[in-house]
Amino acid sequence: QVQLVESGGGLVQPGGSLRLSCAASESDFGVNVMGWYRQAPGKQRELAATINSDGKTNYADSVKGRFTISRDNAENTVSLQMNNLKREDTAVYYCAASVTAGNYEYWGQGTQVTVSS
């Protein structure tokens, strides 16, 4: 069973930066798309950013220009650089990996990001 392990969450002031990282327990399990989703208290889980094996990226409008997703295909790791963080970015951030188009078969346990002064 492939496991995804996130790291890098924490408490940061508005305008600050954080970098999230996610590592897969296996290096070759046919992953296509990797991404970051987030869930704020009382809200549904939503897309933050995704990246496919060719490096094509997709961002939620709310994070465009502030977040950058990157990936190491050889290591099956994905990172999310978050700059100019806002209070509304506060959420649990989940790493996800998709093997079959349209499905995310693998999820991390989540890492808390809190933006507060």
Rosetta blueprint (number, residue, H / E / L):
1 Q L
2 V L
3 Q L
4 L E
5 V E
6 E E
7 S E
8 G L
9 G L
10 G E
11 L E
12 V E
13 Q L
14 P L
15 G L
16 G L
17 S L
18 L E
19 R E
20 L E
21 S E
22 C E
23 A E
24 A E
25 S L
26 E L
27 S L
28 D L
29 F L
30 G L
31 V L
32 N L
33 V E
34 M E
35 G E
36 W E
37 Y E
38 R E
39 Q E
40 A L
41 P L
42 G L
43 K L
44 Q L
45 R L
46 E E
47 L E
48 A E
49 A E
50 T E
51 I E
52 N L
53 S L
54 D L
55 G L
56 K L
57 T E
58 N E
59 Y E
60 A L
61 D L
62 S L
63 V L
64 K L
65 G L
66 R L
67 F E
68 T E
69 I E
70 S E
71 R E
72 D E
73 N L
74 A L
75 E L
76 N L
77 T E
78 V E
79 S E
80 L E
81 Q E
82 M E
83 N L
84 N L
85 L L
86 K L
87 R H
88 E H
89 D H
90 T L
91 A E
92 V E
93 Y E
94 Y E
95 C E
96 A E
97 A E
98 S E
99 V L
100 T L
101 A L
102 G L
103 N L
104 Y L
105 E L
106 Y E
107 W E
108 G E
109 Q L
110 G L
111 T E
112 Q E
113 V E
114 T E
115 V E
116 S L
117 S L
